[in-house]
Amino acid sequence: MKPSPVTIIYNPRAGGASSQGEPSWLSDARRLVAADTGSPPRVFASRDFAEAGRFAGEAADAGAPLVIAAGGDGTVRAVAEGLIRKETPLGILPRGTINVLARELGIPLDDAPGALGIALRGETRALDMGKSGDRHFLLMASVGIDASAVENVNVELKSFVGGGAYVVAGLSALATFTPPVMTVWVGGAREPYWHGEAFAVVIANTRSYGGDFPIAPEAEWDDGQFDICIFGALDAPLPVQRAHFLRQVGAVTVNLHRSDPDIHYLRASRVVVESDPPVPVQIDGDALATTPLSVEVVARALTVRVPVRPEEAQGFTG
């Protein structure tokens, strides 16, 4: 029986591309994969995340030696969901706006042949994933103001200015956001770890938020733990609270936020967040719903191709 070929699943709208016709980079990818493996790849254009995950799962079940996700973090997450607990590894060809996962793994963003080379010949490593209900995530889940920003991102603006659209949405959210009372349980404890007003709770599986902000600098991909940041609010008038939160965000950019007494940093494998009133939730940059949120680590749920020297790629314990 002829072995199943490498499969490429791509988002035709990633990075602001037109949804009409096959993208120009794809013919080069076909040629490079065929030259490396001796067989042309199977290629699927996914209309939505559910379809991307289904394509990935079917390819793995058919014996594909590799499934390559070509798109942004949302597409990568969707393809990864289809490969959970399967032997077929995930390869990544960054085609999105920010490409946080590729940045974390050391996969080049503007070198498609280099990224494909890693996917085809790189080291295979096992990564943790997070789970909320029937949804999984690779990067992080969060509750509060940043999830409000994700919910309100202008898609057309994102296609023109990329990650700057999130900055615009974040500033807009801050102008109207009132920190709710949040209650956070960790590790199955009976008593809450935190109860009080907070701007955000970020549950991280990776080190960087949005690719640039080292929100969880000690996070590791395969340690079976989340790194959790709770951005507590001051007991002060709302304008002062918002100004203080901006200072907290500034501290994150230079990795000084853990010295802020109103930011709580901890690790756990299970987290539950409730809020009064309910506030938005996001996973990997996609709006999920509103609180309550319950997440847990699925240890080493996914295999992924990384650069050949994994000790130089961030986020592995060894």
BELTADA-V792033 format. One record per run of one state. SS is the DSSP state (H for helix, E for strand, - for the rest). FROM is the first residue (numbers start at 0). LEN is the number of residues. If there is no record, write none. Layout:
BEGIN
ss=SS from=FROM len=LEN
ss=SS from=FROM len=LEN
END
This chain:
BEGIN
ss=- from=0 len=6
ss=E from=6 len=4
ss=- from=10 len=3
ss=H from=13 len=3
ss=- from=16 len=7
ss=H from=23 len=14
ss=- from=37 len=4
ss=E from=41 len=4
ss=- from=45 len=3
ss=H from=48 len=13
ss=- from=61 len=4
ss=E from=65 len=6
ss=- from=71 len=1
ss=H from=72 len=10
ss=- from=82 len=6
ss=E from=88 len=6
ss=- from=94 len=5
ss=H from=99 len=6
ss=- from=105 len=6
ss=H from=111 len=10
ss=- from=121 len=1
ss=E from=122 len=10
ss=- from=132 len=2
ss=E from=134 len=3
ss=- from=137 len=2
ss=E from=139 len=5
ss=H from=144 len=7
ss=- from=151 len=3
ss=H from=154 len=7
ss=- from=161 len=2
ss=H from=163 len=13
ss=- from=176 len=3
ss=E from=179 len=7
ss=- from=186 len=7
ss=E from=193 len=11
ss=- from=204 len=4
ss=E from=208 len=1
ss=- from=209 len=3
ss=E from=212 len=1
ss=- from=213 len=12
ss=E from=225 len=7
ss=- from=232 len=5
ss=H from=237 len=16
ss=- from=253 len=3
ss=H from=256 len=3
ss=- from=259 len=3
ss=E from=262 len=6
ss=- from=268 len=1
ss=E from=269 len=7
ss=- from=276 len=3
ss=E from=279 len=4
ss=- from=283 len=2
ss=E from=285 len=5
ss=- from=290 len=2
ss=E from=292 len=14
ss=- from=306 len=3
ss=H from=309 len=3
ss=- from=312 len=6
END
